[in-house]
Amino acid sequence: MSENERVARAAEPLSKILRTITSDRLADPTPCADFDVRALLNHLLHWGPSLIGAARKGEIAPGPEVDLTTGDWAAALDTQLTDLAAAWGRPDAWQGVTRMGGPMELPAPLVGGMVVGELIVHGWDLARAVGTTVHWDDDLLRETYNDTAATAEQGRELGIYGPEIPIDTGAPLLDRILGLTGRNPAWTCSSAL
Protein backbone atom coordinates (compact mmCIF):
# COMPACT_ATOMS: atom_id res chain seq x y z
CA MET A 1 0.00 0.00 0.00
CA SER A 2 1.38 3.40 -0.88
CA GLU A 3 1.41 6.15 1.73
CA ASN A 4 -0.86 8.37 -0.29
CA GLU A 5 -3.70 5.80 -0.04
CA ARG A 6 -3.64 5.55 3.73
CA VAL A 7 -5.80 8.53 4.74
CA ALA A 8 -8.53 7.65 2.21
CA ARG A 9 -8.58 4.06 3.46
CA ALA A 10 -8.83 5.23 7.07
CA ALA A 11 -11.53 7.83 6.28
CA GLU A 12 -13.91 5.57 4.35
CA PRO A 13 -15.21 3.54 7.34
CA LEU A 14 -15.47 6.73 9.43
CA SER A 15 -17.60 8.30 6.70
CA LYS A 16 -19.97 5.32 6.88
CA ILE A 17 -20.22 5.65 10.68
CA LEU A 18 -21.29 9.29 10.37
CA ARG A 19 -24.42 8.21 8.53
CA THR A 20 -25.48 6.12 11.54
CA ILE A 21 -25.28 8.91 14.14
CA THR A 22 -28.59 10.55 14.95
CA SER A 23 -29.12 13.69 17.01
CA ASP A 24 -30.46 11.68 19.95
CA ARG A 25 -27.00 10.05 20.29
CA LEU A 26 -24.98 13.28 20.59
CA ALA A 27 -24.83 13.18 24.41
CA ASP A 28 -23.79 9.52 24.54
CA PRO A 29 -20.40 8.72 26.07
CA THR A 30 -17.50 7.52 23.95
CA PRO A 31 -14.43 5.44 24.84
CA CYS A 32 -12.46 8.70 24.58
CA ALA A 33 -12.96 9.83 28.18
CA ASP A 34 -12.79 13.55 27.37
CA PHE A 35 -15.54 13.47 24.74
CA ASP A 36 -19.17 12.54 24.36
CA VAL A 37 -20.34 12.00 20.76
CA ARG A 38 -21.05 15.72 20.24
CA ALA A 39 -17.63 16.78 21.54
CA LEU A 40 -15.83 14.12 19.51
CA LEU A 41 -17.58 15.18 16.30
CA ASN A 42 -16.68 18.79 17.08
CA HIS A 43 -13.08 17.71 17.72
CA LEU A 44 -12.93 16.16 14.25
CA LEU A 45 -14.58 19.20 12.62
CA HIS A 46 -12.29 21.56 14.53
CA TRP A 47 -8.97 19.91 13.65
CA GLY A 48 -9.83 18.80 10.12
CA PRO A 49 -8.79 22.07 8.46
CA SER A 50 -5.39 21.97 10.20
CA LEU A 51 -4.82 18.38 9.09
CA ILE A 52 -5.71 19.32 5.51
CA GLY A 53 -3.34 22.29 5.76
CA ALA A 54 -0.57 20.01 7.02
CA ALA A 55 -0.87 17.88 3.87
CA ARG A 56 -0.65 20.99 1.71
CA LYS A 57 2.32 22.34 3.69
CA GLY A 58 0.36 25.46 4.49
CA GLU A 59 -1.05 26.54 7.77
CA ILE A 60 -4.81 26.54 8.13
CA ALA A 61 -6.35 27.52 11.45
CA PRO A 62 -8.56 24.99 13.20
CA GLY A 63 -12.26 25.31 12.50
CA PRO A 64 -14.79 26.84 14.90
CA GLU A 65 -16.97 24.78 17.20
CA VAL A 66 -20.10 23.72 15.36
CA ASP A 67 -23.64 23.67 16.72
CA LEU A 68 -24.55 20.09 15.91
CA THR A 69 -28.23 20.71 16.56
CA THR A 70 -28.51 22.80 13.40
CA GLY A 71 -27.27 22.30 9.86
CA ASP A 72 -25.98 19.16 8.27
CA TRP A 73 -22.86 18.48 10.33
CA ALA A 74 -22.58 14.94 8.92
CA ALA A 75 -22.35 16.27 5.36
CA ALA A 76 -19.83 18.91 6.47
CA LEU A 77 -17.66 16.32 8.17
CA ASP A 78 -18.00 13.92 5.26
CA THR A 79 -16.85 16.68 2.88
CA GLN A 80 -13.97 17.42 5.21
CA LEU A 81 -12.95 13.73 5.18
CA THR A 82 -13.05 13.76 1.37
CA ASP A 83 -10.86 16.87 1.30
CA LEU A 84 -8.50 15.35 3.87
CA ALA A 85 -8.14 12.16 1.83
CA ALA A 86 -7.50 14.15 -1.35
CA ALA A 87 -4.89 16.36 0.33
CA TRP A 88 -3.01 13.40 1.83
CA GLY A 89 -3.50 11.48 -1.41
CA ARG A 90 -0.87 13.64 -3.08
CA PRO A 91 2.60 12.04 -2.89
CA ASP A 92 4.22 15.37 -1.95
CA ALA A 93 2.06 15.50 1.20
CA TRP A 94 4.21 12.71 2.64
CA GLN A 95 7.53 14.38 1.81
CA GLY A 96 9.59 16.85 3.80
CA VAL A 97 8.26 18.54 6.91
CA THR A 98 4.97 20.15 7.83
CA ARG A 99 3.01 21.64 10.73
CA MET A 100 -0.31 20.89 12.38
CA GLY A 101 -1.68 24.28 13.36
CA GLY A 102 1.40 25.30 15.36
CA PRO A 103 4.93 26.51 14.86
CA MET A 104 6.71 23.17 15.35
CA GLU A 105 7.76 21.42 12.16
CA LEU A 106 7.46 17.64 12.07
CA PRO A 107 8.33 15.06 9.43
CA ALA A 108 5.41 14.82 7.02
CA PRO A 109 5.29 10.98 7.20
CA LEU A 110 4.96 11.23 11.00
CA VAL A 111 2.08 13.70 10.68
CA GLY A 112 0.41 11.60 7.97
CA GLY A 113 0.62 8.55 10.22
CA MET A 114 -0.91 10.56 13.06
CA VAL A 115 -3.78 11.62 10.80
CA VAL A 116 -4.46 7.97 9.89
CA GLY A 117 -4.36 6.99 13.56
CA GLU A 118 -6.72 9.82 14.47
CA LEU A 119 -9.28 8.67 11.90
CA ILE A 120 -9.08 5.03 12.93
CA VAL A 121 -9.14 5.54 16.69
CA HIS A 122 -11.85 8.19 16.68
CA GLY A 123 -13.80 6.19 14.09
CA TRP A 124 -13.75 3.27 16.50
CA ASP A 125 -14.72 5.63 19.36
CA LEU A 126 -17.79 6.80 17.45
CA ALA A 127 -18.74 3.30 16.31
CA ARG A 128 -18.60 2.00 19.86
CA ALA A 129 -20.54 4.96 21.20
CA VAL A 130 -23.45 4.31 18.85
CA GLY A 131 -23.24 0.51 19.02
CA THR A 132 -22.00 -0.25 15.52
CA THR A 133 -18.95 -2.12 14.30
CA VAL A 134 -16.25 -0.80 12.05
CA HIS A 135 -13.49 -2.48 10.06
CA TRP A 136 -10.25 -1.41 8.42
CA ASP A 137 -8.03 -3.67 6.34
CA ASP A 138 -5.10 -5.44 7.98
CA ASP A 139 -2.43 -3.71 5.86
CA LEU A 140 -3.63 -0.31 7.03
CA LEU A 141 -3.95 -1.47 10.64
CA ARG A 142 -0.44 -2.97 10.58
CA GLU A 143 1.09 0.32 9.46
CA THR A 144 -1.03 2.24 11.94
CA TYR A 145 0.02 -0.07 14.76
CA ASN A 146 3.69 0.49 13.90
CA ASP A 147 3.21 4.27 13.74
CA THR A 148 1.26 4.32 17.01
CA ALA A 149 3.75 2.10 18.82
CA ALA A 150 6.58 4.40 17.74
CA THR A 151 4.89 7.53 19.11
CA ALA A 152 2.67 6.23 21.94
CA GLU A 153 4.98 7.21 24.79
CA GLN A 154 5.29 10.73 23.44
CA GLY A 155 1.50 10.82 23.02
CA ARG A 156 1.07 9.88 26.68
CA GLU A 157 3.57 12.56 27.75
CA LEU A 158 1.56 15.15 25.79
CA GLY A 159 -1.73 13.94 27.31
CA ILE A 160 -3.05 12.77 23.93
CA TYR A 161 -3.20 9.12 25.02
CA GLY A 162 -4.16 7.59 28.32
CA PRO A 163 -2.11 4.99 30.15
CA GLU A 164 -1.46 1.95 27.98
CA ILE A 165 -3.85 -0.95 28.41
CA PRO A 166 -1.92 -4.20 28.00
CA ILE A 167 -3.29 -6.22 25.09
CA ASP A 168 -2.12 -9.71 24.16
CA THR A 169 0.29 -9.73 21.21
CA GLY A 170 -1.98 -12.24 19.46
CA ALA A 171 -5.00 -9.94 19.69
CA PRO A 172 -6.36 -8.23 16.55
CA LEU A 173 -4.30 -5.25 15.38
CA LEU A 174 -7.11 -2.79 16.05
CA ASP A 175 -7.32 -3.94 19.67
CA ARG A 176 -3.56 -3.51 20.04
CA ILE A 177 -3.74 0.03 18.56
CA LEU A 178 -6.53 0.88 20.98
CA GLY A 179 -4.56 -0.45 23.94
CA LEU A 180 -1.58 1.72 22.98
CA THR A 181 -3.82 4.80 23.06
CA GLY A 182 -5.26 3.91 26.46
CA ARG A 183 -8.55 2.51 25.23
CA ASN A 184 -10.14 -0.72 26.34
CA PRO A 185 -11.20 -2.69 23.24
CA ALA A 186 -14.01 -4.25 25.31
CA TRP A 187 -15.57 -0.82 26.04
CA THR A 188 -19.29 -0.52 25.46
CA CYS A 189 -21.67 2.37 25.99
CA SER A 190 -23.31 0.47 28.85
CA SER A 191 -19.94 -0.03 30.58
CA ALA A 192 -19.49 3.74 30.68
CA LEU A 193 -22.70 4.36 32.63
N, C-alpha and C positions, 0 to 999 in steps of 0.2 A: 504494500500500500504506500502510495506517495504521501508526503507530508501535506500537500495541498488538498488532499481528499478528506483529511481527518476531521476538520470542523464540520463540514457538511454531513459526514457520517454520524457525528455526535449530535448534531442539531435535529436530524430527521425524527428520531423517536421523541425528542422533547416537543417538537411541533405537534406530533400526534397527541401527546398528553394534554397540551393546551386545549384541545377541542373537547376534552372530557371534564374540564373544570367549570362548574357552574357557580353563580354568585353566592349560592347558599353554602359553598365550601370555603369561602375566602377566610373565615375565622378559624378554620381547622388547624390543628397543630401539624408541624412537619418534623421529620427527624433532625432537621437543622435547628437546634435549640433556640437560636436567636430569632427565628422567623416563623410566623404562621403562614398560611398559603398567600394571603394578601401581601405580606411583607416580603416574602420570597419572590413573588412575581414583580413587585416593585424593585427589588434588588436587581433582578435580571434586566428590567427596563432601564434602570438607572445606569448600570455599568455597560450595557450593550454599546452605546456610542463610543465609549473609550476603548473598548475591545476592537471595534471596527477601525477606529483611528490608529490603534497600535499596528494593525495589519497594513495600513496604508502609510505607516511611518510619519503620520501627522497627528498632532494632538487634537483631540475632540473632547470637550468637557462632558462629564457624566450628564445624563438626562435628568429632568426634574421628577419628583415623585408624582405618580399618576393616581387620580381618583378612579379606582377600579369599579366604582358603582355606576359610573357613567362612561359612555363611549365604548368602542370595541377594542378593549385592551388586548384580547387574544389575537386579533388581526394585527394590531400594532406590534406585538411581540413576535408574531410569526413573520412579519415583514422584516423586523430587526434580525431574526435568525437567518433569513434568506440573505440579507445584506452582509451579515457576519460571515456566513459560509462563502459568499462570493469574494469578499475581501481577503479571507484567509485561503481561498482557492487559488490565488495568484502565487506562483512560485517565489516571486521576490518578497512576499510577505514573510517568508521563513528564513530570509537571509539578513545578515547584518545584525543591527541592534534596533531596539524600539523602546517606547515608553507606554505605560498604561495610566494615563491621566495624572502623571506626576513627573518630577524632574529626573528621577533615576533611570538611566538607560540599562536595559537588560538584553541578553541575547534573544533575538527574535524566535528561535526554536523553543527556548524556554517559555516565552510568553505564549506562543502558539499551543504548546503542551498544556499550559495552565488554562487556556481558554477551553480546550477539549475537556479537561478534567472538570472545569466549572459546569459545562453543559451536561456531562454525564452525571456528576454527583447531584446537582440540583434537579436534573431530570428525574433521577431516582427519588429524591426528596419529595417532589411533587406527585409522582406516581404513588408512592407509599401513602402520602397524605390523603389522597382521594381514593385509595383502595384499588388501584390498577397495577398492572405489571408492565414492565418496560424491558426491552432487550437491545443490546448492542452486539456487534459481531466480535468474535474472539480476537481477531487481529487488532482491532481498535482498542479493545480492553487490555490486551497485552502491552501495547505501547503506552497506554494511559497508566497502567500499573507501574511500569518502569519509570515514567516521568514523575508520578506521585511519590513513589518510594524514594526517588532521588531528592525531592524537595520537601518531604513531609515534616522533617524536623524543623526546618526553617519556617514552614507554615505554622507549626505549633508555637514557635517562638514569637511569631507575628500575631498570634491569636486567631489565625484563619481556620486552623484545625483544632479539634479537641484532642484530649489524650488518646493515644492509639488504643484501639480495642484489638486484642490479639485474635487473629483468625488463623485457622489451620492452613498450612501451606497447600493442602490438597483441595481447599475450598474453591468455589468458582472465583474467577478473576474479579468480577464486580464486587463480591463480598470482601475480597482482600483489599480492593481500592477503598471501599467504604470504611473498613477497619482502620486503614492508614489515616483517614480524615477524621476519625473519632466517632464514626457512626456505627450503630449496631445493625447489621444486616437483617436481624429478626424484628426490628422495630415495626410496630403497627400503630395505627391511629388510636386504637383502644388501649395500647400499652402506655400511651402518653397521658391518658386521663387520670 
